[in-house]
Amino acid sequence: MNYPNPAIVAQSAVRPLHRWALWLLCAAYVTFGFVGRDPWRNSDVTAFGYMRELALGNTPWLTPTLAGLAPDIDGLLPYWLGAWAIRIAPQWIPMEFAARLPFIAMLALTLSATWYSIYYLARQPGAQPVAFAFGARPIRSTMPAPWVTQACSR
């Protein structure tokens, strides 16, 4: 059986990524995905309708209905989270944005957990750049992968 080998990277090919650039990318992804965006898809509108009806107390929490119809999905947690956010949000926050707040928080938590898991994984000894054995050195090629190496045949 062939076991996968980690990529062998020379010390000269290792450069740290700028932390501010990654934070900016994550912030842009979260901001432009949620802020200033109205629910325009049919599923967005119906999900917001269920959340609104739950928040206003017009339908039971365990069997929500919207115009007499049950939700398309069996899981009620997304509707409950949105309804709770609508209930506890101040009046100056629009309902459609308040319903998005728990999902913004969950996405930010997911991005943060991914960031730190990769950060701590990369600090493990097995993920560090290695010195090449027997004088091998990385080859210069037009390929974008810097870890392509070739053993020195001399």
N, C-alpha and C positions, 0 to 999 in steps of 0.2 A: 504494500500500500504506500502510495506517495503522500507524505505529509507536507503541508504548505510551509514554505520557508519565508521568514520575514524579509523584507527588502533590505539589502545591504547598502548602506549609504556611507560614503566617505565623509570624514570630518569637514573637508573643504566644501562639500555640497550642502552642509547644514547651515541654514540661516533662520533666525527667529522671525516669526510673523509679527507685525506690529499689532499690539493689542488694541490700540485705538481704532484701527481699521476694521477689525473684527467686531468690536463693540458698535461701531457706526453701522456696519452691515446688519447686525441683529436689530438695532434700534430702528433702522429704516424699514426692515421687514415687518416688524411689529406695528410701527406707526402707520405706514401706508396700507397695511392690510386691514386695519380697523378704524382709524380716525378719518373722518370726512367721507365715509362710505355709507350710503343708505342700503337697507336690505332690498335688493332688486331682483334676486332670483326667487322663483316660486317657493323653493324650500326655505329660504331665509325669511320670507314673509310669513309662511305658515308657522315656522318655529317661533318667530317673534309673537305671532298671534296666540299660540299656546302659552308662552311665557307671560304675556300681558294678561290673559284671562286668569291664569293662576295667581298672578300678583294682585289683581283686583278682587280675587275671591269669587269669581263668577263660575268656577268649575272646581270639582274636587281634586285634591292633590294626587290621589292614587289612581284616579281614572279621568284624566283631563279630556275634555272635548272642545272642539271649536266648530260652531255651527252644527252641532250634533255628530261630528265625525271624530273618531279616535285618531291619535297620531299614527303616522306611517311606521315609525320605529318603536320597538318594544321598550327600549331604555328611556326612563323618565329623568335621569340625572341631568342631562343638558337643559331640559325645561325647568327643572327645579332650581338649578344654579342661576339661570337667567331671571326667573321669577323672584328669587331671594335678592338678587342684585337690584332689580327694579324696586322692590319693597324698601330696601335700606338706603337707596340712593337719595340724595337731597333733591328737592323739587327743581332746582335750576339745571340739573343734568337731564337731558332728554331720555325718554324711556328706551329708545332703540340703542342709544350709546350705553346706558346703564346695563342693559342686557348683555352687552359685549364685554363688560369689565371682568367677569370671572374668566372668560376665555382669553382675554389679553394676559391676565395674570398666569394662567396655565401655560400659555405659549412662552411667556418670559421665563417661567420656571423650567420648562422643557429645554429651552435654549441654554439657560444657565447650567442645568444639570449635564447637558451634553458637553458644554464648554469645559466644565471642571472635571468631568470623567475623562475626556481626552487629555486634558492638562496633566492629571495625575497618572494616567496611563503612559504618557510620553516621558514622565520622569522615572519610570521603572528602569532598572539596569538593562533588561533585555531589549529595550527600545532605543538605546543610545547608539550613536555612530560607532563603528568598529574600525580598528586598524586592519588593513588588508594583510593577509598572510602571504609569505613568499614573494613579496615585492609586487604584487598585483596593484594596478592603479586604475582609476576610472578612465574610460576612453572619452574622447571628445567626439560627439556626433551631433547630427542635426535633430535627433530625437529629443523631445522635451523631457524625457525621464532622466534625471541626473543619477539614478542609481544603477544604470547599465554599466557593468564592469567587465573587464576582460583580463584574464590571467596573463601575466607577462610570460612569454614563451622563451625568453632569453636566458 
